């Protein structure tokens, strides 16, 4: 998978390695891997750096230090935009990262979504519930999971989602939990 060799990409990975538990770090990397696979399948062109940084930081709002009381995707998007600006990115690129992260939890995609918005939305679904796994090349699945193990992801992520839903009943995550998302996570076609 083509990982961008940029200072911003390296710093994003270092940040999540420092602040997120390993199961969430691996989820972020797998989400990027699935996004690249889906881009190949869908013949979508994307900005690798925006997609990679968005994937690395898309769940940072679940980390207590970055939870500022809003819906986690918005808290994470704010943190990611600030991170990108602090790293010297233009406001346009920083806002693109922000938008990708917000959209990954949206009920519906915006009109004319950016490729990165489509890809992260779909790829996080792949990793969490198995959404669109049929569009991932079969030989890629065990290779990605072996390189970035799930580390009891279903149990750990379910706990994070349930906590967010309980504490933030007006957020998208609460609607997802109410509509059966936790059972969908449990049914995902992965061992853990």
C-alpha positions as CSV (number, residue, x, y, z in Angstrom):
1,X,0.0,0.0,0.0
2,X,1.5,3.4,-1.0
3,X,2.1,5.2,2.3
4,X,3.1,8.8,1.7
5,X,6.6,9.6,2.6
6,X,6.0,13.1,4.0
7,X,6.7,14.8,7.2
8,X,2.9,15.3,7.8
9,X,2.2,11.6,7.3
10,X,5.1,10.5,9.6
11,X,4.0,13.0,12.3
12,X,0.4,11.8,12.1
13,X,1.5,8.2,12.6
14,X,3.8,9.2,15.5
15,X,0.9,11.1,17.1
16,X,-1.5,8.1,17.1
17,X,1.3,5.8,18.2
18,X,1.8,8.1,21.2
19,X,-1.8,8.7,22.2
20,X,-4.0,5.8,21.0
21,X,-4.1,2.2,22.2
22,X,-2.6,-0.3,19.8
23,X,-5.9,-1.8,18.7
24,X,-7.0,1.7,17.6
25,X,-3.7,2.4,15.9
26,X,-4.0,-0.8,13.9
27,X,-7.6,-0.1,13.0
28,X,-6.5,3.3,11.5
29,X,-3.8,1.7,9.4
30,X,-6.2,-1.1,8.3
31,X,-8.7,1.6,7.4
32,X,-6.1,3.2,5.1
33,X,-5.2,-0.1,3.6
34,X,-8.9,-0.9,2.9
35,X,-9.3,2.6,1.4
36,X,-6.5,2.0,-1.0
37,X,-8.0,-1.3,-2.0
38,X,-11.4,0.2,-2.5
39,X,-9.9,3.0,-4.6
40,X,-8.3,0.4,-6.8
41,X,-11.6,-1.5,-7.1
42,X,-13.6,1.7,-7.8
43,X,-10.9,3.3,-10.0
44,X,-10.9,6.4,-7.8
45,X,-8.0,8.8,-7.8
46,X,-7.2,10.3,-4.4
47,X,-4.6,12.4,-2.6
48,X,-2.5,9.9,-0.7
49,X,-1.4,12.3,2.0
50,X,-4.9,13.6,2.8
51,X,-6.3,10.1,2.9
52,X,-3.5,8.7,5.0
53,X,-3.5,11.5,7.6
54,X,-7.3,11.4,7.8
55,X,-7.2,7.7,8.3
56,X,-4.5,7.9,10.9
57,X,-6.4,10.6,12.9
58,X,-10.0,9.7,12.2
59,X,-10.6,8.2,15.7
60,X,-8.4,10.6,17.7
61,X,-11.6,12.1,19.2
62,X,-12.1,8.8,21.0
63,X,-8.9,9.5,23.0
64,X,-9.8,11.3,26.3
65,X,-7.2,14.0,25.7
66,X,-8.9,14.9,22.5
67,X,-12.5,14.5,23.6
68,X,-13.7,18.1,24.0
69,X,-17.3,17.1,24.6
70,X,-18.6,17.0,21.1
71,X,-19.3,14.1,18.8
72,X,-16.0,12.2,18.5
73,X,-15.8,12.7,14.7
74,X,-16.1,16.5,15.2
75,X,-13.6,16.5,18.1
76,X,-11.2,14.5,16.1
77,X,-11.7,16.6,13.0
78,X,-10.9,19.7,15.0
79,X,-7.8,18.1,16.4
80,X,-6.7,16.9,13.0
81,X,-7.2,20.3,11.3
82,X,-5.2,22.0,14.1
83,X,-2.5,19.3,13.8
84,X,-2.2,19.9,10.0
85,X,-2.1,23.6,10.4
86,X,0.5,23.3,13.1
87,X,2.6,21.2,10.7
88,X,2.5,23.9,8.1
89,X,-0.3,22.7,5.8
90,X,-2.4,25.2,4.0
91,X,-5.8,25.9,5.4
92,X,-7.4,24.3,2.3
93,X,-5.6,21.0,2.9
94,X,-6.1,21.1,6.7
95,X,-9.9,21.7,6.1
96,X,-9.9,18.7,3.6
97,X,-8.6,16.5,6.4
98,X,-11.2,17.9,8.8
99,X,-14.0,17.1,6.3
100,X,-12.8,13.6,5.6
101,X,-12.9,12.8,9.3
102,X,-16.3,14.4,9.9
103,X,-17.8,12.6,6.9
104,X,-16.6,9.1,7.9
105,X,-19.5,9.0,10.4
106,X,-22.1,10.8,8.4
107,X,-25.4,9.0,7.7
108,X,-25.1,10.0,4.0
109,X,-22.3,11.4,2.0
110,X,-22.4,15.1,0.9
111,X,-23.2,16.0,-2.7
112,X,-20.2,15.5,-4.9
113,X,-18.0,14.1,-2.1
114,X,-14.2,14.1,-2.4
115,X,-12.7,10.7,-3.2
116,X,-11.0,10.7,0.2
117,X,-14.4,11.2,2.0
118,X,-15.9,8.3,0.1
119,X,-12.9,6.0,0.7
120,X,-12.5,6.6,4.4
121,X,-16.3,6.3,5.0
122,X,-16.4,3.0,3.2
123,X,-13.1,1.6,4.5
124,X,-13.8,2.3,8.2
125,X,-17.0,0.4,7.5
126,X,-15.0,-2.5,6.1
127,X,-12.9,-2.7,9.2
128,X,-15.6,-2.3,11.7
129,X,-18.5,-4.4,10.2
130,X,-17.1,-6.0,7.0
131,X,-19.0,-3.5,4.8
132,X,-17.7,-3.8,1.2
133,X,-15.2,-6.6,2.1
134,X,-16.3,-8.3,-1.0
135,X,-14.6,-5.5,-3.0
136,X,-11.2,-6.1,-1.3
137,X,-8.9,-8.4,-3.1
138,X,-9.1,-11.7,-1.1
139,X,-5.3,-12.1,-0.9
140,X,-5.0,-8.6,0.7
141,X,-7.2,-9.4,3.7
142,X,-4.9,-11.9,5.6
143,X,-1.8,-9.9,4.7
144,X,-3.2,-6.6,6.1
145,X,-4.6,-8.3,9.2
146,X,-1.3,-10.2,9.8
147,X,0.7,-6.9,9.5
148,X,-1.8,-4.9,11.7
149,X,-3.5,-7.4,14.0
150,X,-7.0,-6.7,15.3
151,X,-6.0,-7.1,19.0
152,X,-9.5,-7.8,20.2
153,X,-10.8,-4.9,18.2
154,X,-14.5,-6.0,18.3
155,X,-14.6,-5.9,22.1
156,X,-12.5,-2.9,22.5
157,X,-14.2,-0.8,19.8
158,X,-17.6,-1.8,21.0
159,X,-16.8,-0.5,24.5
160,X,-15.6,2.8,23.0
161,X,-18.8,3.1,20.9
162,X,-21.1,2.2,23.8
163,X,-19.3,4.8,26.1
164,X,-19.6,7.5,23.4
165,X,-23.3,6.7,22.9
166,X,-24.1,6.8,26.6
167,X,-22.2,10.1,27.2
168,X,-23.3,11.8,24.0
169,X,-26.9,10.7,23.2
170,X,-27.3,13.4,20.4
171,X,-24.4,12.2,18.4
172,X,-24.3,9.9,15.3
173,X,-22.7,7.1,17.4
174,X,-25.7,7.0,19.7
175,X,-28.1,6.6,16.7
176,X,-25.8,3.9,15.3
177,X,-25.8,2.0,18.6
178,X,-29.6,2.3,18.9
179,X,-30.0,0.9,15.4
180,X,-27.9,-2.2,16.1
181,X,-24.3,-1.2,15.3
182,X,-22.8,-3.1,18.2
183,X,-24.3,-6.4,16.9
184,X,-23.0,-5.5,13.4
185,X,-19.5,-5.1,14.9
186,X,-19.8,-8.5,16.5
187,X,-20.9,-10.1,13.2
188,X,-18.0,-8.6,11.2
189,X,-16.2,-11.3,9.2
190,X,-13.0,-11.1,11.4
191,X,-12.0,-13.2,14.3
192,X,-11.7,-10.4,16.8
